[in-house]
Amino acid sequence: MRLNVNATRMELLKLRRRLAIAERGYKLLKDKLEELMRNVYSLVDEIRDMRREVEASLRKASARYALAKAQRDPKATDIATSLPAVKLSIEAGTRRILNVKVPIFKPKLQGRIRCYGFLETSGELDLALQSLYAVLEKMVLLAEKEKALELLASEIERTRRRVNALEYVVIPNTAETISFIKLKLSEMERGNLTRLMRIKEIIRG
């Protein structure tokens, strides 16, 4: 759709500059979009592998905990694990991926994994807690990567909208308006030339 501007040389110069900036911006945004997509694909692969690891470890810990309850008095097992023995703290920060701020989580585990006696509990409970302890840091790292993926996906959507606006609206409309103004200016020049020739003929006559 042609822009509503006056068909003058000044407007033609402005539109040519605007078109050059739009085309340069389009190329930069296109490159950014491709790089964002590359980062997202890489993150998706990492998250998929890490999630499989985490889920396998949690299933293993859950199965061992169930076995521990089956081998001993279930109430004794519940009491043994009712008081938290390990404290998990997370230090949060940020980093930038293509000007997108994504979180960094640094987990810190403090405390002893066991805070119960061995008389009324099964050895499977020790193994269950060890499996859970081993996977805690991976769970935090998984949360970090999933949040980064969410933020990058949002940025991809925003960038894609801007790329589409430039490709399908701004650049075509500006180019169409430039062509229209050039055509109008050519018509005006031909009209002026015709008038000048007519005036010369009148003067000679």
N, C-alpha and C positions, 0 to 999 in steps of 0.2 A: 504494500500500500504506500502510495506516494505521500511524502511529508508535506504539510501545509506551510510552505515557505515562498518568499518572493523569488522570481526567476532573475536573479542578478549575479554578476560576477563575484561579488563579495560573498553571497550565500554559497556559490559554487566552491569557492576556496575553503569556506568553513566546513562544508559537507565533505570535501575531499580529505581534509585533515581528520574529521570525525570518522570517516570510513577507514582511514589508515590506522587510527587508534583502535577502532573496533576490531579490525582484522588482526592486529597485534595482540590485543587482549584475548581474542578468540583462540589464537594459537597457544598463548600461555595457559589459559584455562583448560584447553584440550590436553596439553602436556600434564598439567596438574591432575586432571581427572584420570589419566592413564596411570600416573604414579600412585594415586590414591587406590585405584583398583588393584594394582600390583601389591601394595601393602595389605589390602583387605584379603586378597587370595592367600597371601603368606600367613596372615593371622588365622584365617579359617582353618588352614592345614594344622597349624600349631594347636589351636583350640580343640580341634577334633581329636588329635592324638592325646593331648593332655586330659581331656574329659574322659576318654576311654580309660586312661591310667587311674584317674581319680575314682571313677565309678567302680572299677575293678577292685581297687584298694578298699573302698567303702563296703562293697559287697563282702569282701573277705573279712573285714573287721566285724561286720554285722553277723556273719555266719559263725565266727568264733565266739562272739558275745552270746549268741543263742545257744551254742554248744556249752559254754561256761555255765549258763543258767540251768541247762539240762543236767549237767554233771553234779551240780551242788544245789543247795537250797536257793531258789530264785530270789527270795527276799534278801538273803545274805549278799547275793551278787549286786542287787539293786542298792543296798545300803553301802556296800564297798565303793560304789561309783557315784554316790549321791553328792559327795562333797568335791568341789573342783580342786584338783591338785596342780594343774598346769594353767598358767595365765598366758593368754595370747594377746599381744598388743601389736598394733599395726601403725607404722610410720608412713604417712601419706605425702606424696610429692607429685610433681607434674613434669612432663617432658613434651617436646613438640615434634609432631610428625607432619611435615608440610604445613606448618603454621596452625595445626590443630593440637590443642592442649589435651593430652591424655594422661591418666593417672599412673603413678608409680606407687606400689604398695610394698613395704618392707616389713615382713612379719618377724616378731621376736617372741620366742617361747621361753617361759621361765617356770621353774618348779619341777618337782619330781613326778614322774608318770604314775608311780604307785604310792598310795597313801593308805593302804589297808593291810591287814594281816593275811598270812598265807594259809591259815588253818581252815577257814570256812570258804575259801575261794579256789576256783580251778586254775590250773596253769593256762588254760585257754583264754581266761580273762586277761592275763598278762600279754598274751600274743595279740588279742583283740585291741588292747590299748596301744600296744607298740605299732600295730598297723595304722591305727587312727592318728597317732602322734606323727608317724612318718609322712602321712598324706596332708597334714594341716597346711604346711607351707605351700604345697602344690595347689591346694584349694584357693588360697589367697592369690597366688600368681594367676590362676585360672580366672578369678574374678577381675583381676587387673586387665588381662587380655580381652575378656569379654566386654568390659566397659570401653576399652580402646576401640574394639570393633564397632560397638554401637555408635561412638562419636564419629568414627571415620565414615560409617555408613550414612550418618546424617549430613556430613560434609560433602560426600559424594552426591547426595540428592540435591543439596543447594548448588553445588558446582555444575551439575548436569542441567539444572534449570537455567542457570546463567549462560551456559554454552548454547543451549537450545534457543534462548532469547536472542543471543547474538547471531546465531546461524540462520534462524528462520524469520526473525523480525527486524532487528536493527540493521544488519548488513544488507539484506535484500531491499529494504525500504529506502535506505540511504543511497544505495547504488541506483535504484529506480528513479529517485528524485534527482540525482546527478545527471542521469541520462535525459530526463525531462528538461532540466534547466539548460543543458547543452543544446538540446533541440530548439528550445525557445530562443536562446541567444543566437543560434544560427539563423533562425527565421527572422529575428530582428535585424541581423546584419544584412541579410539578403534584401529585406524591406528598405533599409537605409540606403543600400547600394542602388536599388531601383529608383528611389526618390532622387538621389544625387544625379544619376544618369538622366532622369527626366528634367531636372532643373538645368543641367548643362545643355540639353537639347533646346529648352525654352530660351536660354540665354543666347545660344548660337542663332536661333531663329530670329 
